[in-house]
Amino acid sequence: MATRSIGVLAVGLTCSLAFSTLVQTAAIAQDKPLDVVKVAIPQRGSWETAPADIGQQAGIFAKHGIKTEVLYTSGGGETMQALISGSVDIAVATGTTAIMAAFAKNAPIRPVASSITGAQDIYWYVPANSPIKSLKDAAGKTIAFSALGSSSNLATLTLIKQAGVEMKPVATGVSQATYAQVMSGQIDVGWGAVPFGIDLIQQKKIRLVGRYSDIPEYRDMTARLDAANLQFITKRPDVLKRFLAAYGETLDWMYKGDDAVKAFAKFYDLPLNEVTIARDQFYSRKSLDLKRLSGLDQAMQDALALKFLTKPLTKAELDEMFKYFIK
């Protein structure tokens, strides 16, 4: 018993010392003036877009001398407008094709990191009592996406083509607003991104009729990028470097144990089990690797097909576009 007590005491002292070190580190960081980084986040409450929120809450950004100020958008053009105008320094989770199109028009932005590759978080659904069993049954119906230029916009158009029937794509905004439109009968097929909708699926209020992963060529394509305003990149390179370091450290923390899951659930007021399902079943750590780029040729083909681009970007243009991408 004495040996066990000594062991427990030692563990307790080790934990106390570790906690004290973290507190002291955070206190030192707080004593120094923090560099403010304005961040545009589409779709509030997504696991993918959460690092700027919960990383700040956990003190990770402060440790790197950064304070984030967040602007939530409905995605697509709204996010791009804020970034291009300089209202924000960085926009996370922005559609790859939209960034290509903006770059081709000489917009003062550049991608600085990957946000997600193979966006398995996005899905399409109908009310449980809908006669639509699959997208092939939705001829003449309306189908939702978030905003023009978003990854859900691109995927919706591809799913319509894949289904081989005519549907009317409609921009409906964030997942919550879309759900209200679907349940009121304004929209036939809604879109969503987990963790939103997990409870609705479990309660059998809605049925899935499509997922982003149903498109084979998108399963390994970098669907969304994190981009920065060019002036921010060139005028404050050290701040950008520290921001990305804090962002990456936050992502690592989000997959170490359940502390980040609890923090996420509390911050966004979501059930813990739904957040756990979202992380473990829809977002692999690999898919959120900031340095991972793949499927850019496919993204460019889509941008051309949708007339986001009038001609392919050359190798020299792509090199310039990704000049400031995280190493």
C-alpha positions as CSV (number, residue, x, y, z in Angstrom):
1,M,0.0,0.0,0.0
2,A,2.8,2.4,0.8
3,T,4.5,1.7,-2.5
4,R,1.2,2.3,-4.3
5,S,0.6,5.6,-2.5
6,I,4.1,6.8,-3.3
7,G,3.5,5.9,-7.0
8,V,0.1,7.8,-7.1
9,L,1.8,10.8,-5.4
10,A,4.5,10.8,-8.0
11,V,2.0,10.7,-10.8
12,G,0.1,13.5,-9.2
13,L,3.2,15.6,-8.8
14,T,4.2,15.0,-12.4
15,C,0.7,16.1,-13.6
16,S,0.7,19.1,-11.4
17,L,4.2,20.2,-12.6
18,A,3.1,19.7,-16.3
19,F,-0.1,21.7,-15.7
20,S,1.9,24.4,-14.0
21,T,4.3,24.6,-16.9
22,L,1.4,25.0,-19.3
23,V,-0.1,27.7,-17.2
24,Q,3.3,29.5,-17.0
25,T,3.8,29.2,-20.7
26,A,0.3,30.6,-21.4
27,A,0.9,33.4,-18.9
28,I,4.2,34.4,-20.6
29,A,2.5,34.4,-24.0
30,Q,-0.3,36.6,-22.7
31,D,2.3,39.0,-21.3
32,K,3.5,39.7,-24.8
33,P,1.4,41.7,-27.3
34,L,-0.3,39.3,-29.6
35,D,-0.5,39.8,-33.4
36,V,-4.1,39.8,-34.6
37,V,-5.0,37.7,-37.6
38,K,-8.4,38.2,-39.1
39,V,-9.8,34.9,-40.3
40,A,-12.9,34.2,-42.5
41,I,-14.5,30.9,-41.6
42,P,-17.3,29.4,-43.8
43,Q,-19.9,27.1,-42.2
44,R,-19.4,27.8,-38.4
45,G,-19.3,24.5,-36.4
46,S,-17.4,22.3,-38.9
47,W,-14.6,20.2,-37.6
48,E,-12.5,21.2,-40.5
49,T,-12.8,24.9,-39.9
50,A,-12.6,24.8,-36.1
51,P,-8.8,25.3,-35.4
52,A,-8.9,29.1,-35.4
53,D,-11.7,29.0,-32.8
54,I,-10.8,26.1,-30.5
55,G,-7.0,26.6,-30.9
56,Q,-7.4,30.0,-29.6
57,Q,-9.6,28.8,-26.7
58,A,-6.9,26.3,-25.8
59,G,-4.2,28.9,-25.8
60,I,-2.3,27.4,-28.7
61,F,-2.4,30.5,-30.9
62,A,-1.3,32.7,-27.9
63,K,1.7,30.4,-27.4
64,H,2.7,31.4,-31.0
65,G,2.0,35.1,-30.3
66,I,-1.2,35.1,-32.3
67,K,-4.8,36.2,-31.6
68,T,-7.5,35.3,-34.1
69,E,-10.5,37.4,-34.9
70,V,-13.1,35.4,-36.8
71,L,-15.6,36.4,-39.4
72,Y,-18.2,33.7,-40.2
73,T,-19.4,33.5,-43.8
74,S,-21.8,31.4,-45.9
75,G,-18.8,30.3,-48.1
76,G,-18.1,30.8,-51.7
77,G,-18.2,34.4,-53.0
78,E,-18.8,35.9,-49.6
79,T,-15.6,34.4,-48.3
80,M,-13.7,35.4,-51.4
81,Q,-15.0,39.0,-51.3
82,A,-13.8,39.4,-47.7
83,L,-10.4,38.0,-48.6
84,I,-9.8,40.0,-51.8
85,S,-10.9,43.3,-50.2
86,G,-8.5,42.7,-47.3
87,S,-11.3,42.7,-44.7
88,V,-9.7,39.5,-43.5
89,D,-6.1,38.3,-43.7
90,I,-6.8,34.6,-44.2
91,A,-9.8,32.6,-45.5
92,V,-9.9,28.9,-44.5
93,A,-11.7,26.1,-46.4
94,T,-12.2,27.9,-49.6
95,G,-13.0,26.0,-52.8
96,T,-9.9,25.2,-54.9
97,T,-11.6,26.0,-58.2
98,A,-12.8,29.4,-56.8
99,I,-9.2,30.2,-55.7
100,M,-7.9,29.3,-59.2
101,A,-10.5,31.5,-60.8
102,A,-9.7,34.4,-58.5
103,F,-5.9,34.0,-59.2
104,A,-6.6,34.0,-62.9
105,K,-8.3,37.3,-62.6
106,N,-5.3,38.7,-60.7
107,A,-7.0,38.9,-57.4
108,P,-4.5,39.7,-54.6
109,I,-4.7,36.3,-52.9
110,R,-2.6,33.1,-52.7
111,P,-3.3,29.6,-51.3
112,V,-1.0,29.1,-48.2
113,A,-2.2,25.6,-47.1
114,S,-4.5,22.7,-47.9
115,S,-7.8,22.7,-45.9
116,I,-9.2,19.3,-46.9
117,T,-8.5,16.5,-49.4
118,G,-11.5,14.3,-50.3
119,A,-14.2,16.2,-48.5
120,Q,-16.3,13.3,-47.1
121,D,-18.1,15.6,-44.7
122,I,-20.5,16.9,-47.3
123,Y,-23.8,15.1,-48.0
124,W,-27.2,15.6,-49.7
125,Y,-30.5,14.5,-48.1
126,V,-34.3,14.6,-48.3
127,P,-37.0,14.5,-45.6
128,A,-37.7,11.0,-44.4
129,N,-41.1,11.0,-46.0
130,S,-39.8,12.2,-49.4
131,P,-40.6,10.0,-52.4
132,I,-37.0,10.7,-53.6
133,K,-35.0,7.6,-53.0
134,S,-31.9,8.6,-54.9
135,L,-30.8,11.6,-57.0
136,K,-32.0,9.7,-60.1
137,D,-35.5,10.2,-58.7
138,A,-35.0,14.0,-58.4
139,A,-35.7,15.0,-62.1
140,G,-37.1,18.6,-62.1
141,K,-36.4,19.1,-58.4
142,T,-34.3,21.7,-56.6
143,I,-31.0,20.6,-55.1
144,A,-29.1,22.8,-52.6
145,F,-25.5,23.9,-52.3
146,S,-23.9,26.5,-50.0
147,A,-22.7,29.4,-52.2
148,L,-21.5,30.0,-55.7
149,G,-17.8,28.9,-56.1
150,S,-17.9,26.6,-53.0
151,S,-16.9,23.0,-53.0
152,S,-20.5,22.0,-52.4
153,N,-21.5,24.0,-55.5
154,L,-19.0,22.1,-57.7
155,A,-20.0,18.7,-56.2
156,T,-23.7,19.5,-56.7
157,L,-23.2,20.2,-60.4
158,T,-21.1,17.0,-60.8
159,L,-23.7,14.9,-58.9
160,I,-26.4,16.2,-61.2
161,K,-24.4,15.2,-64.3
162,Q,-23.6,11.9,-62.7
163,A,-27.3,11.2,-62.0
164,G,-28.2,11.9,-65.6
165,V,-31.4,13.9,-64.8
166,E,-32.2,17.6,-64.9
167,M,-32.2,19.4,-61.5
168,K,-32.2,23.0,-60.4
169,P,-29.2,23.8,-58.2
170,V,-29.9,26.5,-55.6
171,A,-27.6,28.4,-53.3
172,T,-29.1,28.1,-49.8
173,G,-26.4,29.2,-47.4
174,V,-25.2,27.3,-44.3
175,S,-26.4,23.8,-43.3
176,Q,-28.9,25.1,-40.7
177,A,-30.6,27.6,-43.1
178,T,-30.7,24.9,-45.7
179,Y,-32.5,22.4,-43.4
180,A,-35.2,25.0,-42.6
181,Q,-35.8,25.4,-46.4
182,V,-35.9,21.7,-46.9
183,M,-38.4,21.0,-44.1
184,S,-40.6,23.9,-45.2
185,G,-40.8,22.5,-48.7
186,Q,-38.9,25.3,-50.4
187,I,-36.0,22.9,-51.4
188,D,-36.4,19.3,-52.4
189,V,-32.8,18.1,-51.8
190,G,-30.8,19.7,-49.1
191,W,-27.0,19.8,-48.5
192,G,-25.2,19.5,-45.2
193,A,-21.8,19.1,-43.6
194,V,-21.2,17.1,-40.4
195,P,-21.5,17.3,-37.5
196,F,-24.7,19.1,-38.5
197,G,-27.4,16.5,-39.3
198,I,-26.0,13.5,-37.5
199,D,-28.8,13.6,-35.0
200,L,-31.4,14.1,-37.7
201,I,-30.0,11.0,-39.5
202,Q,-30.1,9.0,-36.3
203,Q,-33.6,10.1,-35.5
204,K,-34.6,9.2,-39.1
205,K,-35.9,12.7,-39.8
206,I,-33.8,12.9,-43.0
207,R,-32.4,10.3,-45.4
208,L,-29.1,10.6,-47.3
209,V,-29.3,10.5,-51.1
210,G,-25.8,11.5,-52.0
211,R,-22.3,12.1,-50.6
212,Y,-19.3,14.0,-51.8
213,S,-17.4,10.6,-51.8
214,D,-19.9,9.3,-54.4
215,I,-17.8,11.2,-57.0
216,P,-14.8,8.9,-57.7
217,E,-12.5,11.6,-59.0
218,Y,-13.1,13.7,-55.9
219,R,-12.0,11.1,-53.3
220,D,-8.4,12.2,-53.5
221,M,-8.8,15.8,-54.7
222,T,-7.8,18.8,-52.6
223,A,-11.3,20.2,-52.4
224,R,-10.6,23.3,-50.3
225,L,-7.6,25.5,-49.6
226,D,-6.6,28.0,-47.0
227,A,-5.8,31.3,-48.7
228,A,-4.3,34.6,-47.6
229,N,-4.4,38.2,-48.9
230,L,-1.2,38.9,-50.8
231,Q,-0.5,42.1,-48.8
232,F,-0.7,40.1,-45.5
233,I,1.6,37.5,-47.0
234,T,4.2,40.0,-48.1
235,K,4.0,42.5,-45.3
236,R,3.6,40.1,-42.3
237,P,5.4,36.9,-43.4
238,D,6.5,36.0,-39.8
239,V,2.9,36.4,-38.6
240,L,1.7,34.1,-41.3
241,K,4.4,31.5,-40.5
242,R,3.4,31.6,-36.8
243,F,-0.3,31.4,-37.6
244,L,0.2,28.3,-39.8
245,A,2.4,26.7,-37.1
246,A,-0.4,27.3,-34.5
247,Y,-3.0,26.0,-36.9
248,G,-1.1,22.8,-37.5
249,E,-0.4,22.3,-33.8
250,T,-4.1,22.7,-33.2
251,L,-5.0,20.1,-35.8
252,D,-2.5,17.7,-34.1
253,W,-4.1,18.3,-30.7
254,M,-7.6,17.7,-32.2
255,Y,-6.6,14.1,-32.8
256,K,-4.8,13.4,-29.5
257,G,-7.4,12.1,-27.1
258,D,-10.8,13.7,-26.5
259,D,-9.9,17.1,-25.0
260,A,-10.4,18.9,-28.3
261,V,-13.7,17.0,-29.0
262,K,-15.0,18.3,-25.6
263,A,-13.8,21.8,-26.3
264,F,-15.4,21.7,-29.8
265,A,-18.7,20.5,-28.4
266,K,-18.7,23.2,-25.7
267,F,-17.7,26.0,-28.0
268,Y,-20.3,25.2,-30.7
269,D,-22.9,23.8,-28.2
270,L,-23.1,20.4,-29.9
271,P,-23.7,16.9,-28.4
272,L,-20.4,15.3,-27.6
273,N,-21.3,12.0,-29.3
274,E,-22.1,13.8,-32.6
275,V,-18.7,15.6,-32.6
276,T,-16.9,12.3,-31.9
277,I,-18.8,10.6,-34.8
278,A,-17.9,13.6,-37.1
279,R,-14.2,13.4,-36.3
280,D,-13.8,9.6,-36.3
281,Q,-16.0,8.8,-39.3
282,F,-15.8,11.8,-41.6
283,Y,-12.5,13.6,-41.0
284,S,-9.2,11.7,-41.0
285,R,-6.1,13.5,-39.8
286,K,-4.6,12.8,-43.2
287,S,-7.4,14.5,-45.0
288,L,-6.7,17.7,-43.0
289,D,-2.9,17.7,-43.7
290,L,-2.0,21.3,-44.4
291,K,0.8,20.3,-46.8
292,R,-1.1,17.8,-48.8
293,L,-2.0,18.7,-52.4
294,S,-3.6,16.3,-54.9
295,G,-6.0,16.2,-57.8
296,L,-5.2,19.8,-59.0
297,D,-5.6,18.7,-62.6
298,Q,-9.1,17.5,-61.9
299,A,-9.9,20.8,-60.1
300,M,-8.7,22.7,-63.1
301,Q,-10.8,20.6,-65.5
302,D,-13.8,21.4,-63.3
303,A,-13.0,25.1,-63.2
304,L,-12.8,25.1,-67.0
305,A,-16.0,23.1,-67.4
306,L,-17.9,25.5,-65.1
307,K,-16.3,28.5,-66.9
308,F,-14.6,29.6,-63.7
309,L,-11.5,29.6,-65.9
310,T,-11.4,30.5,-69.6
311,K,-8.1,28.6,-70.2
312,P,-5.9,26.2,-68.2
313,L,-3.3,27.7,-65.9
314,T,0.2,27.1,-67.1
315,K,2.9,25.5,-65.0
316,A,4.5,28.9,-64.5
317,E,1.1,30.3,-63.4
318,L,0.6,27.4,-61.0
319,D,4.1,27.9,-59.6
320,E,3.3,31.5,-59.0
321,M,-0.1,30.6,-57.5
322,F,1.5,28.2,-55.0
323,K,4.6,30.3,-54.4
324,Y,3.7,30.9,-50.7
325,F,2.3,27.5,-50.0
326,I,3.4,26.0,-46.6
327,K,6.6,24.0,-46.9
